[in-house]
Amino acid sequence: MYFSVKNRIFAQNYASFYLKMNNTLTDNKKVAFYTLGCKLNYSETSTLGRLLSENGFDKVAFHEAADLYVINTCSVTDNADKKCRRVVNQALRHSPNAFVVVVGCYAQLKPQEIANIPGVDLVLGAAEKFNLVEHLTDLVKQPNGRAIASSVTDANTFVKAYSMGERTRSFLKVQDGCDYKCAFCTIPLARGSSRSDTIEHIVEQAHEIVQMGVKEIVLTGVNTGDYGRRMSNGTDREVTFFDLVRALDTAVNIPRIRISSIEPNLLTNEIIDYVAQSQRFMPHFHIPLQSGSNKILKLMRRRYNRELYADRVAHIKQLMPHCCIGVDVITGFPGETHEDFLETYHFLNDLDISYLHVFTYSERANTAAIDFEAPVPVSIRQDRTTQLMNLSEKKRRFFYQQHLGTNQNVLWEAENDQNRMFGFTNNYIKTETEYDPLLVNEISPVTLANLTPQNTVSITEEVYVL
């Protein structure tokens, strides 16, 4: 089932030809997608969608009946199995005889386990997911699912991806994999080693995105700031993430570019300084912290301490007082005492940040932390998560309140909830107004007026397109 590069290309071309020529397979065949997890997964799902569209499939919404369902999974939390099963069941309720394919991080970590889920027909690991077409010689359901997943070391090439069609913004993949060995994380086991695309290829894709009318690009990866390692052209470390930032800023004519999650040790002052003066890069950083305790950070095998993190936040706010800063944090890591948690809580409370993404620690097979002593009871983990989520709401509302009465530019999205539409300011304040289809994917100047109970900001009624 595995091929050399030369044979794989032949197999892909043959499968593509077969799909196009075999009308019994592709004529009027519909495919639907469901994505779990991160922005990188969304970019890769969209790429798989374009691949299947090029080979005769019509894409439909997940809630519609389809002949083929592709589920892109995540492995960050311990309920990946439950989520995957639930999505498979939903797909088969819409179309009981549909062919179901599962890809993504969870598919690499637990391929046979997923193949055993009733209704799953095919599971593709990290090195195989972009070869989906070659595995679809028919859509006939078999009694047992097939799992095709080689060692994660085989996932050693960079496959370009960007999202289109689902959102106003496009998630552009610039990096994949991770060489870090954090004690709690399965991502290196699911995606392989760190690797990147060339600046030239990324700029080309950014131009493609612009030509499709998208107004905002989000640079994404597993470890985005590690960009430059093991380039797709065979070189290594000729360029850095800062070089990519500068190239996109000068070469791509798009109103907005954002940086997705970036490690604090890789978010250099050089990058911060550049974003502060850029007209394209938005004043918004999402910087994982995981713990405000140096003791816990060391146990987690993170590559920084709380002092470095505080310095990064201070430098950002010195240059961009209006900048939005999001934070990832984990509660209940093994060995986290009540005092350690309070240290994290007070550290975050004192930081000039805007919101938190809070994750409750869960034991993951084949990670170092699973064997650590002093596990925290689940009920205590959940209580700590609740406390930090409450802190996040306080931080978000305070950040929003600081900007009430100011004039901002909002990029409006297609989302329509009870005749209300939503958009984001440059510094990522979620804004709402009465739904107007003419505003979708448009940037308009507004005045931020009031906080809503849903933690959005309403605006004054005069809205027009720039």
PLY file of the C-alpha trace (Angstrom):
ply
format ascii 1.0
element vertex 466
property float x
property float y
property float z
element edge 465
property int vertex1
property int vertex2
end_header
0.00 0.00 0.00
3.04 2.29 0.19
5.02 3.56 -2.78
8.28 5.23 -3.64
7.95 8.91 -4.61
8.02 8.03 -8.31
5.47 5.23 -7.94
3.30 7.33 -5.64
3.06 10.09 -8.25
2.06 7.49 -10.83
-0.55 6.06 -8.46
-1.96 9.50 -7.74
-2.18 10.37 -11.43
-3.77 7.01 -12.23
-6.30 7.34 -9.42
-7.17 10.86 -10.54
-7.63 9.64 -14.14
-9.71 6.69 -12.91
-12.00 8.89 -10.87
-12.59 11.27 -13.74
-13.23 8.53 -16.30
-15.32 6.19 -14.14
-18.72 7.87 -14.26
-20.25 5.30 -11.90
-18.07 6.68 -9.13
-17.98 10.44 -9.61
-21.11 11.45 -11.51
-23.37 13.34 -9.11
-21.32 12.12 -6.14
-21.38 14.42 -3.16
-18.76 14.89 -0.45
-19.13 16.57 2.94
-16.44 17.49 5.45
-16.23 17.92 9.21
-13.19 19.45 10.89
-12.20 19.04 14.52
-9.41 21.02 16.10
-7.06 23.77 15.04
-6.78 26.32 12.24
-4.20 24.10 10.56
-6.81 21.35 10.27
-9.22 23.80 8.62
-6.62 24.71 6.01
-5.94 21.05 5.26
-9.64 20.12 5.09
-10.15 22.88 2.55
-7.25 21.56 0.49
-8.74 18.06 0.54
-12.01 19.60 -0.59
-10.37 21.23 -3.60
-8.61 17.95 -4.42
-11.89 16.03 -4.49
-13.67 18.77 -6.41
-10.99 18.54 -9.08
-11.77 14.83 -9.29
-15.51 15.05 -9.86
-17.07 15.41 -6.41
-19.57 18.11 -5.50
-19.09 19.55 -2.04
-22.16 19.85 0.19
-22.74 20.92 3.78
-22.15 18.29 6.44
-25.81 18.23 7.45
-26.81 17.25 3.92
-26.90 13.73 2.49
-23.60 12.84 0.85
-21.97 9.82 -0.77
-18.64 10.48 0.97
-17.91 12.02 4.36
-14.36 13.08 5.29
-13.73 13.74 8.99
-10.52 15.57 9.93
-9.70 14.80 13.56
-7.73 16.37 16.40
-5.80 14.75 19.25
-5.25 17.64 21.65
-7.74 16.44 24.27
-8.61 13.01 25.61
-12.15 13.00 24.18
-11.03 12.69 20.55
-12.55 9.21 20.43
-15.95 10.41 21.65
-15.99 13.33 19.24
-14.99 11.14 16.30
-17.68 8.58 17.06
-20.29 11.30 17.43
-19.42 12.87 14.08
-19.42 9.47 12.34
-22.88 8.76 13.76
-24.13 12.16 12.61
-22.85 11.53 9.10
-24.57 8.15 8.87
-27.83 9.62 10.13
-27.74 12.00 7.17
-26.77 9.24 4.73
-26.75 5.66 6.13
-24.88 4.12 3.18
-22.24 6.82 2.86
-18.53 6.01 2.67
-16.76 7.48 5.72
-13.08 8.47 5.73
-11.23 9.66 8.85
-7.94 11.59 8.65
-5.99 13.93 10.93
-3.94 13.69 14.11
-6.16 11.17 15.88
-6.12 9.00 12.75
-2.32 8.82 12.96
-2.26 8.04 16.67
-5.09 5.47 16.80
-5.74 4.22 13.24
-7.02 0.74 14.05
-9.12 2.01 16.93
-10.88 4.38 14.55
-11.21 1.71 11.85
-13.13 -0.37 14.38
-15.75 2.37 14.88
-18.97 1.13 13.25
-19.51 2.92 9.95
-15.90 3.97 9.35
-14.61 2.67 6.01
-11.13 4.14 5.66
-8.57 5.69 8.02
-5.56 7.54 6.58
-2.53 8.53 8.65
-0.38 11.64 8.39
1.67 10.46 5.41
-1.39 9.27 3.48
-4.19 11.80 4.01
-3.29 13.92 0.97
-3.29 10.74 -1.15
-7.00 10.36 -0.45
-7.92 10.24 -4.14
-5.76 7.20 -4.86
-7.59 5.24 -2.16
-11.08 5.99 -3.49
-11.30 3.42 -6.27
-14.89 2.86 -5.20
-17.28 3.94 -2.48
-18.55 0.51 -1.57
-18.84 -0.06 2.16
-17.13 -3.19 3.46
-17.84 -5.13 6.67
-14.64 -3.80 8.26
-12.86 -0.49 8.02
-9.31 -0.22 6.60
-6.50 1.62 8.37
-3.55 2.88 6.32
-1.07 4.62 8.59
2.69 4.26 8.41
5.22 5.52 10.94
4.99 9.23 11.63
8.60 9.52 10.41
7.18 8.99 6.91
5.31 12.29 7.28
8.44 14.18 6.28
7.33 16.30 3.32
5.48 19.60 3.34
2.08 19.65 1.66
0.72 23.12 0.98
-2.73 24.00 2.25
-5.01 26.95 2.77
-8.67 27.26 3.66
-11.24 28.78 1.33
-15.00 29.07 1.27
-15.76 28.36 4.92
-14.87 31.76 6.34
-14.09 35.35 5.44
-10.46 34.80 6.39
-8.14 32.14 4.99
-5.84 29.99 7.12
-2.56 29.64 5.23
-0.32 26.77 6.29
3.34 27.80 6.43
4.78 25.13 8.73
3.96 21.60 9.87
5.18 19.19 12.56
7.12 19.92 15.72
10.54 19.08 17.13
9.63 20.16 20.66
9.06 17.39 23.20
6.64 18.95 25.65
5.71 16.40 28.30
1.94 16.64 27.70
1.78 16.80 23.91
1.03 14.17 21.26
1.38 16.46 18.24
4.95 15.38 17.32
3.67 11.79 17.37
0.76 12.72 15.10
2.40 15.12 12.65
6.11 14.34 12.62
9.10 16.64 12.64
9.11 20.37 11.96
9.14 21.33 8.28
8.23 24.40 6.26
7.29 25.67 2.83
9.48 28.14 0.95
8.78 31.85 1.07
8.26 31.83 -2.69
5.56 29.14 -2.49
3.81 30.84 0.41
3.76 34.20 -1.38
2.32 32.48 -4.47
-0.46 30.93 -2.39
-1.14 34.26 -0.70
-1.59 35.84 -4.15
-4.05 33.05 -5.05
-6.02 33.78 -1.88
-6.12 37.51 -2.64
-7.38 36.84 -6.17
-10.32 34.96 -4.66
-11.40 38.07 -2.79
-10.31 37.14 0.73
-9.48 40.13 2.94
-7.54 38.41 5.75
-4.87 35.70 5.86
-3.98 33.88 9.08
-0.52 32.28 9.08
-0.78 28.91 10.73
1.26 25.83 11.57
1.92 23.38 14.37
4.82 25.48 15.64
4.50 28.56 13.46
7.46 30.45 14.89
9.76 27.53 14.03
9.26 28.36 10.36
12.39 27.80 8.27
13.36 24.33 9.46
13.58 21.60 6.79
12.31 23.61 3.85
10.26 21.96 1.10
13.04 22.75 -1.38
15.49 20.57 0.59
17.38 23.34 2.39
17.43 23.98 6.13
17.35 27.21 8.11
18.12 29.61 5.27
15.22 31.78 6.40
13.31 32.54 9.59
9.74 33.36 10.47
10.73 37.03 10.58
11.92 36.78 6.96
8.52 35.35 6.01
6.68 38.14 7.83
8.65 40.80 5.96
8.19 39.08 2.60
4.41 38.80 2.96
4.12 42.35 4.23
5.89 43.78 1.19
4.79 41.37 -1.57
1.11 40.63 -0.91
-1.60 43.24 -1.41
-4.11 42.22 1.23
-5.61 44.40 3.98
-4.99 42.01 6.85
-2.52 39.34 7.92
-2.59 37.69 11.35
-0.13 35.40 13.08
-1.74 32.40 14.72
-0.39 30.84 17.90
3.35 31.43 18.35
5.65 30.21 21.14
6.94 32.99 23.44
10.57 31.96 22.94
10.08 32.25 19.16
8.16 35.54 19.26
11.22 37.77 19.11
11.29 41.49 19.79
12.26 41.84 16.12
8.93 40.35 15.08
7.01 42.44 17.61
8.73 45.64 16.46
7.91 44.89 12.83
4.24 44.12 13.48
3.95 47.36 15.46
4.80 49.45 12.38
3.12 47.26 9.75
-0.11 48.29 8.02
-0.96 44.69 7.10
-0.06 42.64 10.18
-2.75 42.98 12.78
-2.08 43.95 16.44
-3.05 40.53 17.76
-0.88 37.75 19.19
-1.85 34.38 20.61
0.99 33.21 22.84
0.86 29.87 24.69
1.83 30.08 28.35
0.52 26.75 29.76
1.52 27.64 33.34
2.53 30.68 35.34
4.67 28.52 37.63
8.31 28.05 36.66
8.27 24.73 38.49
5.43 23.44 36.32
6.91 24.93 33.14
10.07 22.95 33.79
8.08 19.76 34.37
6.21 20.44 31.13
9.56 20.77 29.32
8.67 24.18 27.97
11.48 26.32 26.56
10.95 29.54 28.51
10.08 30.79 31.99
7.42 33.17 33.25
9.86 36.06 33.28
10.48 35.79 29.53
6.75 35.56 28.94
6.08 38.70 30.98
8.82 40.52 29.06
7.18 39.63 25.74
3.79 40.91 26.88
5.32 44.11 28.26
7.20 44.79 25.01
4.04 44.27 22.94
1.99 46.59 25.12
4.70 49.24 25.17
4.58 49.49 21.37
0.91 48.58 20.84
-1.23 49.39 23.91
-4.32 48.42 21.88
-2.93 44.97 20.94
-5.03 41.90 21.71
-3.09 39.10 23.44
-4.55 35.63 23.82
-3.07 32.97 26.10
-3.19 29.15 26.22
-3.04 27.64 29.70
-3.33 24.09 31.08
-4.84 23.31 34.47
-4.16 20.26 36.62
-0.82 19.16 35.17
0.75 16.39 37.31
2.46 17.91 40.31
0.49 21.18 40.17
-0.26 22.06 43.78
-2.82 24.58 44.99
0.04 27.04 45.45
1.27 26.43 41.88
-2.21 27.09 40.53
-2.54 30.30 42.55
0.82 31.39 41.16
-0.56 30.87 37.65
-3.84 32.62 38.48
-2.20 35.71 39.96
0.39 35.85 37.17
-2.37 35.89 34.56
-4.49 38.30 36.56
-1.62 40.79 36.68
-0.67 40.44 33.00
-2.09 42.89 30.46
-3.69 40.17 28.34
-7.07 39.98 26.61
-8.43 36.42 26.85
-7.52 32.82 27.74
-7.93 29.46 26.08
-8.08 27.07 29.02
-7.38 23.35 28.67
-7.91 20.78 31.39
-4.95 18.41 31.49
-5.73 14.91 30.26
-3.47 11.89 30.27
-2.25 10.98 26.80
-0.62 7.69 25.85
3.07 7.79 24.87
3.71 11.18 26.48
6.21 11.70 29.28
3.67 13.23 31.64
1.56 10.09 31.81
4.15 8.58 34.18
4.63 11.69 36.33
3.89 11.50 40.03
1.24 13.44 41.96
-1.63 13.45 39.46
-4.26 16.08 40.21
-7.78 14.73 40.85
-10.07 15.38 37.89
-12.57 17.34 39.98
-9.81 19.73 41.08
-8.58 20.12 37.50
-12.09 21.04 36.40
-12.52 23.51 39.25
-9.27 25.24 38.29
-10.40 25.37 34.68
-13.64 27.05 35.74
-11.72 29.66 37.71
-9.49 30.51 34.77
-12.42 30.63 32.36
-14.07 33.16 34.66
-10.83 35.13 34.69
-10.81 35.03 30.90
-14.27 36.54 30.71
-13.18 39.30 33.07
-10.09 39.99 30.98
-12.04 40.01 27.70
-14.71 42.38 28.98
-12.08 44.75 30.40
-10.20 44.74 27.08
-13.42 45.44 25.17
-14.47 48.18 27.58
-11.17 49.99 27.01
-12.13 50.42 23.36
-15.75 51.55 23.71
-16.26 54.88 21.97
-13.30 54.38 19.64
-13.41 54.19 15.86
-12.36 50.84 14.41
-12.35 49.01 11.09
-14.37 45.78 11.13
-14.16 42.90 8.66
-17.66 41.43 8.55
-18.28 37.68 8.23
-21.15 35.70 6.73
-22.30 34.34 10.09
-25.99 35.16 10.63
-27.54 34.57 14.05
-31.11 35.83 14.54
-30.58 38.54 11.94
-27.30 39.65 13.52
-23.90 39.49 11.82
-20.44 39.53 13.33
-16.97 40.74 12.49
-13.62 41.52 14.04
-11.66 44.72 14.47
-7.96 44.86 13.65
-7.23 43.97 17.27
-9.71 41.10 17.35
-12.67 42.60 19.15
-15.77 40.66 18.14
-18.36 43.11 16.89
-21.99 42.71 15.89
-24.62 44.63 13.96
-27.88 44.02 12.11
-27.41 41.52 9.28
-26.74 43.07 5.89
-25.61 40.73 3.08
-23.81 43.63 1.38
-21.43 43.86 4.34
-20.20 40.24 4.13
-16.43 40.15 3.52
-16.25 43.93 3.60
-14.23 46.20 5.87
-16.15 49.12 7.31
-15.31 51.89 9.79
-17.50 51.82 12.89
-17.73 53.27 16.36
-17.76 50.70 19.16
-20.75 51.47 21.35
-21.78 48.90 23.96
-20.92 45.54 25.42
-23.57 42.88 24.87
-24.44 40.02 27.25
-22.89 37.64 24.69
-19.47 39.31 25.07
-19.55 41.06 21.75
-19.55 44.80 21.08
-22.45 46.53 19.37
-21.79 49.55 17.19
-23.46 52.78 16.25
-25.95 52.19 13.45
-24.10 54.04 10.67
-22.11 51.39 8.80
-20.59 51.78 5.34
-17.99 49.98 3.28
-14.53 51.46 2.86
0 1
1 2
2 3
3 4
4 5
5 6
6 7
7 8
8 9
9 10
10 11
11 12
12 13
13 14
14 15
15 16
16 17
17 18
18 19
19 20
20 21
21 22
22 23
23 24
24 25
25 26
26 27
27 28
28 29
29 30
30 31
31 32
32 33
33 34
34 35
35 36
36 37
37 38
38 39
39 40
40 41
41 42
42 43
43 44
44 45
45 46
46 47
47 48
48 49
49 50
50 51
51 52
52 53
53 54
54 55
55 56
56 57
57 58
58 59
59 60
60 61
61 62
62 63
63 64
64 65
65 66
66 67
67 68
68 69
69 70
70 71
71 72
72 73
73 74
74 75
75 76
76 77
77 78
78 79
79 80
80 81
81 82
82 83
83 84
84 85
85 86
86 87
87 88
88 89
89 90
90 91
91 92
92 93
93 94
94 95
95 96
96 97
97 98
98 99
99 100
100 101
101 102
102 103
103 104
104 105
105 106
106 107
107 108
108 109
109 110
110 111
111 112
112 113
113 114
114 115
115 116
116 117
117 118
118 119
119 120
120 121
121 122
122 123
123 124
124 125
125 126
126 127
127 128
128 129
129 130
130 131
131 132
132 133
133 134
134 135
135 136
136 137
137 138
138 139
139 140
140 141
141 142
142 143
143 144
144 145
145 146
146 147
147 148
148 149
149 150
150 151
151 152
152 153
153 154
154 155
155 156
156 157
157 158
158 159
159 160
160 161
161 162
162 163
163 164
164 165
165 166
166 167
167 168
168 169
169 170
170 171
171 172
172 173
173 174
174 175
175 176
176 177
177 178
178 179
179 180
180 181
181 182
182 183
183 184
184 185
185 186
186 187
187 188
188 189
189 190
190 191
191 192
192 193
193 194
194 195
195 196
196 197
197 198
198 199
199 200
200 201
201 202
202 203
203 204
204 205
205 206
206 207
207 208
208 209
209 210
210 211
211 212
212 213
213 214
214 215
215 216
216 217
217 218
218 219
219 220
220 221
221 222
222 223
223 224
224 225
225 226
226 227
227 228
228 229
229 230
230 231
231 232
232 233
233 234
234 235
235 236
236 237
237 238
238 239
239 240
240 241
241 242
242 243
243 244
244 245
245 246
246 247
247 248
248 249
249 250
250 251
251 252
252 253
253 254
254 255
255 256
256 257
257 258
258 259
259 260
260 261
261 262
262 263
263 264
264 265
265 266
266 267
267 268
268 269
269 270
270 271
271 272
272 273
273 274
274 275
275 276
276 277
277 278
278 279
279 280
280 281
281 282
282 283
283 284
284 285
285 286
286 287
287 288
288 289
289 290
290 291
291 292
292 293
293 294
294 295
295 296
296 297
297 298
298 299
299 300
300 301
301 302
302 303
303 304
304 305
305 306
306 307
307 308
308 309
309 310
310 311
311 312
312 313
313 314
314 315
315 316
316 317
317 318
318 319
319 320
320 321
321 322
322 323
323 324
324 325
325 326
326 327
327 328
328 329
329 330
330 331
331 332
332 333
333 334
334 335
335 336
336 337
337 338
338 339
339 340
340 341
341 342
342 343
343 344
344 345
345 346
346 347
347 348
348 349
349 350
350 351
351 352
352 353
353 354
354 355
355 356
356 357
357 358
358 359
359 360
360 361
361 362
362 363
363 364
364 365
365 366
366 367
367 368
368 369
369 370
370 371
371 372
372 373
373 374
374 375
375 376
376 377
377 378
378 379
379 380
380 381
381 382
382 383
383 384
384 385
385 386
386 387
387 388
388 389
389 390
390 391
391 392
392 393
393 394
394 395
395 396
396 397
397 398
398 399
399 400
400 401
401 402
402 403
403 404
404 405
405 406
406 407
407 408
408 409
409 410
410 411
411 412
412 413
413 414
414 415
415 416
416 417
417 418
418 419
419 420
420 421
421 422
422 423
423 424
424 425
425 426
426 427
427 428
428 429
429 430
430 431
431 432
432 433
433 434
434 435
435 436
436 437
437 438
438 439
439 440
440 441
441 442
442 443
443 444
444 445
445 446
446 447
447 448
448 449
449 450
450 451
451 452
452 453
453 454
454 455
455 456
456 457
457 458
458 459
459 460
460 461
461 462
462 463
463 464
464 465
